[in-house]
Amino acid sequence: QVQLVESAGGLVQPGGSLRLSCAASGSSFSISAMGWFRQAPGNQRELVAVVTSDGTPTYSDFVKGRFTISGMNAGHTMHLQMNSLKAEDTAVYYCYAEILGVDYWGKGTLVTVSS
C-alpha cells in the first residue's frame, strides 16, 4: 500500500517562506515523478510543481521564481520550498507520486498566507 505523508503546512505572512516535504513509502517500484498540486476553496485542483526521477523540475507559471522543488532521492522524499508567498497561494497542498502509471495522493496540508 503506497502512502504519501506530507509535512504540516501552516500560517505564513505575505512575503514569508515555508517548506513542505513529502515522504513516499510502501512501494518497491521506482517512482517516476513526484510533485505538488493545490486546491483553493471554490477552485479546481491545479499543478504547482513536479520533479521527475531524473531530477527535471516543472513549475506552473504562477510559482516560477518563487517555489523550488527538490528531492526524489533514494529515500523517496521530495521537498517544496516556497518563498515570497502571496495571499493567493492559500490552499490545501497535495503531494502526488506516479508509480508504474498510477497516481497516488497524500491527504493534503493547509497553507494559509495572511497577515
N, C-alpha and C positions, 0 to 999 in steps of 0.2 A: 504494500500500500504506500503510494508516494505521498509524502507530506511536505508541505512548504510552510515554514514557520517564519513569520515576519517579526521584526523588532517593533517596539512600540513607537507610535507617532507622537503627536503632542501639539501643544500650543506654542506658536512662534510668532514673534513680532514681524511686521513687514520689514524686509531687508535682512532678516536673520537667516540662519542656516540650520539644517537638520540632516542627519544621516540615517537612512533606512537600510536595514540588512535583511536578507532572506536566506535561510538555510534549507536545502533540499535533502530529504532522506527517504529511504525505503525502496530505492531502485538500484539495481546493479548495472543498469544500462547507462550509456553516456547521455548526457543532457545536450541537446542540440542548441538550445538557446534559453536564456533566462531574461526576465525583464520586469517592468512595472507598467501597470495600467492604473488609471484613476477614474473615479466617478464622483462628480459633484451632484448635489441634490437637483433633481429635475433634468439632469443631463445623462447622455449615454456614456458607457464606459469607453475611455479613449486611451490610446497608447501614449506612454510617456517616454520610455526608452527601453531598448533591448540590446543584449550583447550575445553574440554567437560563441560557439565553443572555441573558435579561433581568435576570440578577443575583439572582433569587429563590433563597434557600437553603432547604434542608430538612434537618433533623437527626433522627437517631434519638434516642429519649428518653435513652439511656444516655450520650450525649455532649453533650446540651444544656447550655449554660452553661460548658462546658469547651473545646469544639472550635469553631473558626471556619473556614468555607470561603470562599474568595475567588478572584477571577481571572476567567477567561473573557474575557480581553481580546483585542485583535487578534492577539496572538502565540499564542493558543490555549494559554495556560499557566494552571494552576489550583493553588492552594495550600491546604493544610490545616494550620492552627495548632492544635497540641494542647497544652493546658495541664492542670495538675492531674492528671497521668497516674496511673493506677492499675495494679496488677498485672494486673487483668482486661482491660486494654487490650492486653496482649501478644497479638500476632497478626501474620500476614502481611497487609499492606495493599495492595490492588489499586486502581490508577487505572482509571477507566471513562469512556468517552465514547459518546454516542449521536449518530450521523450518519445522517441520512435513514432513521431507524427501525432501524438496525443498531447493535448494541452491540459496542464494541471494548474490549479489556482490556490493561493492562500486565502485566509479568511478575511483579510483586509485590515488596514490600520488607518485610523483617522489622523489627518494632518490639518490643523486649523491655523491659518495665518491671520492674525488680528492683533490690533493694539488694545 
